[in-house]
Amino acid sequence: MEKRSVNVGIIGFGTVGSGTAKILLRKQNELRHKLGFPVVLRNIADVDVKKDRGIKLSKDVLINDAHRILNNPEIDIVVELIGGIHPAKEFILQAIKNGKHVVTANKALLATDGQEIFKAARKHCVDIGFEASVAGSIPIIKIIRESLVGNKIQSIYGIINGTSNYILTKMTEEGVDFTSALKEAQALGYAEADPTFDIEGIDSAHKLTILASLSFGIPFSFKKIYTEGITKITPLDIQFASEFGYKIKLLAIAKQAGNDVEIRVHPTMLSKGHLIAKVDGVFNAIYIEGDAAGSQLYYGRGAGEMPTGSAVVSDIMDIAGNIIKTQGTVASGDPPRREHRTQTKNWIQDTGCRIKKMEDIQTCYYLRFSALDKPGVLSKISGILGSYNISIKSMIQKGRKIQKAVPVVMMTHEAKEKDFVLALKEIDRLSIVSGKTVYLRVEGGELI
């Protein structure tokens, strides 16, 4: 018997869950017209069934037991929107075992346990939709695996955390310090009460794990990503960066050269002239270079109720279309039809690429140290850099008559990370240098 509708169950009725439900309910006629059949929101499960989310729901739609969705044979698609690792992982695996398709926005779970989840999905011939896990309303997952399928992706540069981007924008435009900018972000709802994942680069690393896996065919490898946050960025470094013609952004970077792939997240100096350097506030942007398509920039809102809900609904629509094409036999509890296997795509295929060690990457550097204002200091420092094959590109020295130590800022040509770190250790041991040297990696020449 042919299936005439697709039934959806949402687990998690927070910000994204509310946005998803609003779109499904308010646009149900439009969605039905586009698909040719209705997508029905059968249940929403949440621990809090009394809170007013501003959505009018039919009787018995909102429940407090997720297992009623997972074990309901009439539910075709389970949408997991509770976040975190547990119990989200268990819910998703149970849904898959029960032959249900899954949509999730859970980047942390996919970054750490994606291999297990995709293996289970292949075994049970169900689809996993995860567009909402990266960059909110920007359809970057679909772009990489569909629109750019004819390309060998060479590099990805992403501003994929709106909280950090807002903080750095505030510091750049108003000259405020990190703490003040963070407090304002929290007051406006752009940052959580505990902002650790955002400001320490962890959220960006989760998302980059997914993008790199799709783009380069490497297993989900969150633990292997070099991750550094923005907490040590100061207005002084932002000012010096500007004088050199750069802006500081928390950048997610993935590059492939041969069988080696660089994957790293850290504050980065970008040329002011580059498109991605102009992305400010809470907005996200992803810059991709492909061998056929060339350079492309994708820009939009990376978080929030409706932008992320829009991405979730996009996945629901895609999977609903697949279900109807195969008569929905997986969701109805019957053995999956053979032809449904063509709909269950294994996007993460191991290509044999390896993740390059951070110590082996090569890039340009910005460094700032405080040195005694006397003859011979700069020659001693430049001598140490030279001994590690690091050459100076440009320099700023600002003397202060009332201070014994003055800030000295240098930009280097490209050097190996391992050499640069060793050079800084030697410089920091000098009696003529006060405090620990501040440094930032620079991406610019190859991006313009």
Rosetta blueprint (number, residue, H / E / L):
1 M L
2 E L
3 K L
4 R L
5 S L
6 V E
7 N E
8 V E
9 G E
10 I E
11 I E
12 G L
13 F L
14 G L
15 T H
16 V H
17 G H
18 S H
19 G H
20 T H
21 A H
22 K H
23 I H
24 L H
25 L H
26 R H
27 K L
28 Q H
29 N H
30 E H
31 L H
32 R H
33 H H
34 K H
35 L H
36 G L
37 F L
38 P L
39 V E
40 V E
41 L E
42 R E
43 N E
44 I E
45 A E
46 D L
47 V L
48 D L
49 V L
50 K L
51 K L
52 D L
53 R L
54 G L
55 I L
56 K L
57 L L
58 S L
59 K L
60 D L
61 V L
62 L E
63 I E
64 N L
65 D L
66 A L
67 H H
68 R H
69 I H
70 L H
71 N L
72 N L
73 P L
74 E L
75 I L
76 D L
77 I E
78 V E
79 V E
80 E E
81 L L
82 I L
83 G L
84 G L
85 I L
86 H L
87 P L
88 A H
89 K H
90 E H
91 F H
92 I H
93 L H
94 Q H
95 A H
96 I H
97 K H
98 N L
99 G L
100 K L
101 H E
102 V E
103 V E
104 T E
105 A L
106 N L
107 K H
108 A H
109 L H
110 L H
111 A H
112 T H
113 D H
114 G H
115 Q H
116 E H
117 I H
118 F H
119 K H
120 A H
121 A H
122 R H
123 K H
124 H H
125 C L
126 V L
127 D L
128 I E
129 G E
130 F L
131 E H
132 A H
133 S H
134 V L
135 A L
136 G L
137 S L
138 I L
139 P L
140 I H
141 I H
142 K H
143 I H
144 I H
145 R H
146 E H
147 S H
148 L L
149 V L
150 G L
151 N L
152 K L
153 I E
154 Q E
155 S E
156 I E
157 Y E
158 G E
159 I E
160 I L
161 N L
162 G H
163 T H
164 S H
165 N H
166 Y H
167 I H
168 L H
169 T H
170 K H
171 M H
172 T H
173 E H
174 E H
175 G L
176 V L
177 D L
178 F H
179 T H
180 S H
181 A H
182 L H
183 K H
184 E H
185 A H
186 Q H
187 A H
188 L L
189 G L
190 Y L
191 A L
192 E L
193 A L
194 D L
195 P L
196 T H
197 F H
198 D H
199 I H
200 E L
201 G L
202 I H
203 D H
204 S H
205 A H
206 H H
207 K H
208 L H
209 T H
210 I H
211 L H
212 A H
213 S H
214 L H
215 S H
216 F H
217 G L
218 I L
219 P L
220 F L
221 S L
222 F H
223 K H
224 K H
225 I L
226 Y E
227 T E
228 E L
229 G L
230 I L
231 T L
232 K L
233 I L
234 T L
235 P H
236 L H
237 D H
238 I H
239 Q H
240 F H
241 A H
242 S H
243 E H
244 F L
245 G L
246 Y E
247 K E
248 I E
249 K E
250 L E
251 L E
252 A E
253 I E
254 A E
255 K E
256 Q E
257 A E
258 G L
259 N L
260 D E
261 V E
262 E E
263 I E
264 R E
265 V E
266 H E
267 P E
268 T E
269 M E
270 L E
271 S E
272 K L
273 G L
274 H L
275 L H
276 I H
277 A H
278 K H
279 V L
280 D L
281 G L
282 V L
283 F E
284 N E
285 A E
286 I E
287 Y E
288 I E
289 E E
290 G E
291 D L
292 A L
293 A L
294 G E
295 S E
296 Q E
297 L E
298 Y E
299 Y E
300 G E
301 R E
302 G L
303 A L
304 G L
305 E H
306 M H
307 P H
308 T H
309 G H
310 S H
311 A H
312 V H
313 V H
314 S H
315 D H
316 I H
317 M H
318 D H
319 I H
320 A H
321 G H
322 N H
323 I H
324 I H
325 K H
326 T L
327 Q L
328 G L
329 T L
330 V L
331 A L
332 S L
333 G L
334 D L
335 P L
336 P L
337 R L
338 R H
339 E H
340 H H
341 R H
342 T H
343 Q L
344 T L
345 K L
346 N L
347 W L
348 I L
349 Q L
350 D L
351 T L
352 G L
353 C L
354 R E
355 I E
356 K L
357 K L
358 M H
359 E H
360 D H
361 I L
362 Q E
363 T E
364 C E
365 Y E
366 Y E
367 L E
368 R E
369 F E
370 S E
371 A E
372 L E
373 D L
374 K L
375 P L
376 G L
377 V H
378 L H
379 S H
380 K H
381 I H
382 S H
383 G H
384 I H
385 L H
386 G H
387 S H
388 Y L
389 N L
390 I L
391 S L
392 I E
393 K E
394 S E
395 M E
396 I E
397 Q E
398 K L
399 G L
400 R L
401 K L
402 I L
403 Q L
404 K L
405 A E
406 V E
407 P E
408 V E
409 V E
410 M E
411 M E
412 T E
413 H L
414 E L
415 A E
416 K E
417 E H
418 K H
419 D H
420 F H
421 V H
422 L H
423 A H
424 L H
425 K H
426 E H
427 I H
428 D H
429 R L
430 L L
431 S L
432 I L
433 V E
434 S E
435 G E
436 K E
437 T E
438 V E
439 Y E
440 L E
441 R E
442 V E
443 E E
444 G L
445 G H
446 E H
447 L H
448 I L
